[in-house]
């Protein structure tokens, strides 16, 4: 299926309903690219007129700001805002909670004011409107444990949309010991994914501790909503030697699997 850029839409003298902000992980990380592909399939099957920026998209600047380089953040943000405003973008969807938080909460003070939704919010909306359905059978008898990402959960108070979607599947949704407002980080936030881990009080890596906690629920699937969480959970599962027993999937991937798209 063809994915058009905003530049191509401009050449056709028409506008998309929504911009899909792919993000760095979704563009360059091989595992996160599968999440990008899953969301594209969902948008396609829902009949949503969408576009991407393609080569005109650059990092939101989130890692720079989190690691303390405010100058680089503002330089990247202003460049992105100039491009978005040039195309008169109004609504953005992204599968990355870090991009979501930055675009939604931090760009407005620099002149970038958009309606920004996380892909789980959009997917729930599409289900509620009947634009996509979830076929049964794919996860029957499977135990699914959901991991709240920090930037979607504790930072932006979005807890229900992902759970509402997972409850539409025919698996058994389980809660981790630490979830919702008491959720526990995967270890990648705050630009930590780009540097070596710091020693913790119990000398455990954060992602290893979190995965061990999730495994206490004896899941078949750990469901996530963030490409960085996906990476960290996969590494943690490998550390536990459970990569053949427990699968890590983004919620969008579960929708695609359920519908066999």
N, C-alpha and C positions, 0 to 999 in steps of 0.2 A: 504494500500500500504506500502511496506517495505521501510524504510529509512535506508540506509547503512552508517556506520561510515567509516572514512578514514582507521582505523585499519582493518576493514573487507575488504575494497578494497585492502589493502596491502596483505592480506591473499589470495586474489583471483589473485594476481599478475597483477593487472590492476589499472588504475587511472581514477578518475572522471574528468569531464570538469571543474567543479567549486565546491568550498567549500561553503556551506551555514552556515554562522556564525549566530547562533541563538540568542545569547545575553542573559543577565540575565533576563530581562523582558519577552522575548519570551519563556524562559525556565520555569520560576517559577510563573509568574503572570497569574492567570486563564483567565483574559480578553485578555492579550497579546498572550497567547497560541493559541488563535483562529486565530491570524494573522500568526503565525508560520504555523499552519495547512493550511491556505489559500495559503501561498506561496509554500508549499510542493505540493499542488494540481496543482498549476500553473506550477511548474517545471516538475511534472509528465506528465501533459497533453501536455506540449511542447516537451517532449521527451529528456529533458536535463539529462545528466548523472551527478548527483550531490552526495555529501556526507556531513555529519556533523561530528564534532569531538566527540560528545557524552560527556562522562565523562571526556575527555581530554580537553574540552573547559572550560576556566575560565573567569572571568570578564576581560575586556580589561584594566581596571584600570582608565577609564575615571572619575568616581566619585571621586576617590582618588586624582587625579591631580586637578580637578576642586575645590575640597574642601581644597587644599593646602598641601596634603601629597605626595610630589614628590618621596620620598623613596619607599612608598608602590606602587605608580604607576609604577616606573621603575622595581621593583621586579616582579610585575604581568605581565608587558609587556614582559620582558625578558624571563619569563617562557613560555608565549604564543608563542613568536617568536621561541624559541627552538623547540617547538612541531611542529609549522607550517613549519619550515625549515627542520625538520626531515622528514616530509612527502612530501617535495618539492612542497608545495602549490604555485600556480602561480596566480590564480584568486579567489576572494572571493565576495560573495553577502551577504548582510545583510539587514534586514527590519528596523534596528535601526539607525537613523542618528548619534547618539552619537558613536556607535561602528564604523560606516562608517567613521566618521571624524577621530577618533583615529587611526584606522587601516590604513587609507589612508594617513593621514598627519603627524602623530606623531610616528608611528612605524619605518618608514625608517631611522630616525636618530639613532635608536637603532639596526639596522641591519635587520629589517623586511620590505622587499620591495616586494609589491604585487600589482596586478591590483585589485582595490576594487571598486565595484559598489553598489549603493543603489538599492533596489528591484524595485523602480519605473523606474529607468534607464533600468534595465534588462527587465522589463515587456514591456516597450515601444519598446525596441529592438526586442523582440519576436513577438510583434504585427506587426512591420514594416517588419519582415522577413516572416510573415505569419505562424509562428509556433503556435500561438494561435489567436483565433478570439473572438470577443465580440458579443454575440447574442443580438438582440434588444428586446425591450418590457418590461424588468424588471423594468426600471426606468422612463417609459413614464409619462410625466406630473409632475415628481418630481423635486423640486428645491434643487440643491446640492451646498453648499457653501464650498469652500476649505480653509483650514487653513495651511499656510506655517509654517513648523517647523523651528526653528532658525538654527539648525545645518545642515539642508539640504539647506535651503534658504540663509539667510544672511551670514552664515559661508562658504558655498561651492558654492554659486551662481547657485543652481539647482532649477529652477522655471518652466521650460517648460515641462519636462518629465511627472510630475504628471498631469498637465493641459491637455497635449495631450492625456493622457489615459482617463481622465474624459470626454473630448470632444467626445470620441468614444462611450460613453454611450448615451442613448437616453433621458437623463434628461436635465435640464436647469442649466448649470454651472454658478454660480454667484461669484463675487469677494467681499470680505469683505472690509470695509472702510480702514483698514490697512492691506496691503498685499504686497507680493513680498519684495523688499528691505525695505519697510516701515512696514513690518510685526510686529506682536506683540506676545511676548512669551506666552506660555501656563502656565508658572510658575514653570516648572519642571527642566529646564536646570541648569547647573552649580552646580549639586548635590543638588539642592533645593528640589527635590522630596523626599529626605531622611531626611529632617529636617522640623521643624515648620516654617511657613511663617513669614517673617519680615513685620512689619507694613509699609504700603505705605502711600503716602501723603494724599490720599483720604480715607484711612482706608479700602480699598477693597483688597480682595485676588486677585492675578494676574489672576488666572484661572476664577474667577467669573466675573472680568471685561472683559476678552477676550470673554467668552461665551455670555455675555450680548451684546457685540458688534456684534458677529456672528449672534445672534438671530434677530438683526435689519434687516437682509436680509430675514427674514421669511422663513428659510430653512426647508425642510423635512429631509435632511441628511446633516451632517457636515462630510466632507471627510478629513482624516488626513493621514500622512505618517510615524508616529512615535508612538511606543507603549507608551511612556511617555505622549505624547500629548493625546492619546486615554484615558488614565487613568484620566488626568486632565480635559479633556472635559466632560467625563462622570460625574465626581464629580460636575463640574460647572452646567451641565444640571439638575442634581438632585437638586442642590441648587435653581434653578429657577423653579423647579416643572414641567419641560418639558420633563421628561424622557419617557413619553408615546407618545409625539408628535414629537420629534426630535431624530433621530438615529445617533450615532457616529460610523463610519466605516473607517477602513483602506482601502486604494485604492485596495489592493490585495483582500480584502473581497468583494468589489464591483464587481470585475472581476469574482470571483467565483459565486456570486449571479446571475450575468447577464447570466452566462453559465449554471447555475443550476447543478454545479458539486457536 
